């Protein structure tokens, strides 16, 4: 009888211990990250919402795009890419630009306001850090936190491409990887909402992740260039041709082959022949800006 009581008591203790362990070591609910809209043109406002993190804690949001191609001049091998109207909305934001297949002569030219001269930065100063990976011919410039806030008129990264390995001259393109990092604080429920201005941000598909070093969540954002109707990463005369052919209902120029959101450049609703005309005027300097719609 006593043995039976002891056995039952021991079993009860084991059940209680198992329940305690279940509640103590059970994994926290999975964090989530939602980007809205998940596809738009550079310059639009994008909302990032996170849930499932700890209450009132710091979360790091990192947005990375890789493989952005920058054309190289065939005469002198120079490359250049500009972030135009790049918006640093908060001090707790940093960015890095990494360019592959280049010589060790990267220069950053920063124009703070339209009426100020360019600052030419080619060494570690003003919070900018240059690094070099000789094995992959990669040069990187990083601006860490805190970053002076405001809309920067132009930030241009430039330098010289390496010589092409099999032909005389230079490589045709160099490859840019861009990373933007921002810190936010969650609310009492472990969630956060942050709005990002994508002005000046390179086009491409971004992997956006958020982490507090314990939990992790990610989503994607695809940014296209306003006017880049044929999705080749550039805005040029052939985009005018593609828009005109779409407007004329020519087979092969449709919503599958073209980016219609990027083709609607004149600020009206829908893609028409007027968008082709407007883009042509913009390319020759008769219009000052393109007006692609922003998804809601």
Secondary structure, DSSP 8 states (H G I E B T S, - for coil): -HHHHHHHHHHHHHHHHHHHHHHHHS-----EEEEESSEEETT-EEEEEEESS-TT-EEEEEEEEEEEEEEB-TTT-EEEEEEEEEEE-SSSEEEEEEEESB-S--EEEEESSTTS--EEE-SSBTTEEEEEETTTTEEEEEE-SS---EEEEEEEEEEEB-B-SSSSSB-SEEEEEEEEEEEEE--TTS-EEEEEE-TT---EEEEEEEE-SS-EEEEEEEEE-TT-TT-SSS-SHHHHHHHHHHHTT-TT-STTTS-HHHH--BSSSS--HHHHHHHHHHHTTSSS--B-----
